[in-house]
Amino acid sequence: MNQSERRRAIERQHLSTRRSVTIPALASIFSVAENTIKSDLLFLESQGVAVCENPNGKPQRWFAVRSKDDLEMTLEVACAI
């Protein structure tokens, strides 16, 4: 799995507005280093997709900025226009 595929999987399958995910958990799921996941999450944060609830905490807890349902509705409206 390359970087963009992993980031897409994190965004679509692991980030939630209701349940947090941690860097160690994602590193284990994807069998990569924690620094790799941190880089992915920081990228997703810069794109407005992810947010870290406790940036100075250990472990950091990451959430989706908006729910997948909201995003799907936005895409459906965009396609209809």
Secondary structure, 3 states (H helix, E strand, C coil): CCHHHHHHHHHHHHCCCCCCEEHHHHHHHHCCCHHHHHHHHHHHHHCCCEEECCCCCCCCEEEECCCHHHHHHHHHHHHHC
